[in-house]
Amino acid sequence: MRAAQPETVRDYSVHVTDAKGEMKEVAAVRGNHQRLNRLRFEPVTAKSVRIHINATNGADDARIFEVRCYSAA
């Protein structure tokens, strides 16, 4: 492979919503070129997880095929 796939997400952030409904950022990635990303951050109790995509590596639309969340317990 010569370069990142155009549809690969380049810049993104991960936000969680807590029990009170407050959203906070738990991770931010800039300049990504890999198709598989594993993020580690402090454990949180969350009602929801949201991924904000800010840029791709060239395509007009981004593609996320799978999201997995694991407990630290």
C-alpha positions in Angstrom: 0.0 0.0 0.0 1.4 3.4 -1.0 -0.8 5.7 1.0 -3.7 5.8 3.4 -7.1 4.7 2.0 -9.0 7.9 1.1 -12.1 6.8 3.1 -10.0 6.1 6.3 -10.8 8.4 9.1 -7.8 10.8 9.7 -9.0 13.1 12.5 -11.6 12.1 15.1 -12.5 12.3 18.8 -14.4 10.0 21.1 -17.0 11.4 23.5 -19.0 9.7 26.2 -22.3 10.7 27.9 -22.4 10.1 31.6 -25.5 9.3 33.8 -26.2 13.0 34.2 -26.3 13.5 30.4 -23.1 15.4 30.3 -20.8 14.7 27.3 -17.0 14.7 27.6 -14.2 13.9 25.3 -12.1 10.9 26.3 -9.8 10.6 23.3 -8.7 12.6 20.3 -6.7 11.3 17.3 -5.1 13.5 14.6 -3.2 12.3 11.5 -4.4 8.7 11.6 -3.7 6.6 8.5 -4.4 3.1 9.8 -7.6 1.1 9.3 -7.4 -0.4 12.8 -7.2 1.8 15.9 -7.1 0.8 19.5 -7.6 3.5 22.1 -7.1 3.3 25.8 -8.3 5.8 28.3 -9.3 6.1 31.9 -12.4 3.9 32.7 -15.7 5.8 32.7 -19.3 4.9 33.3 -21.2 5.9 30.1 -24.7 5.9 28.8 -23.5 6.4 25.2 -20.4 6.7 23.1 -20.1 9.1 20.2 -17.4 9.3 17.6 -17.0 12.8 16.0 -15.2 12.5 12.6 -13.4 15.7 11.6 -11.5 14.6 8.5 -10.8 11.6 6.2 -7.7 10.9 4.2 -9.3 12.4 1.0 -12.8 10.9 0.6 -15.9 13.1 1.0 -17.5 10.6 3.4 -15.9 8.5 6.2 -16.4 4.8 6.9 -16.4 3.1 10.3 -17.0 -0.6 10.1 -16.9 -1.6 13.7 -16.7 -0.2 17.2 -15.9 -2.3 20.3 -16.0 -1.2 23.9 -14.5 -3.2 26.7 -14.7 -2.9 30.5 -11.5 -2.7 32.5 -13.0 -4.9 35.2 
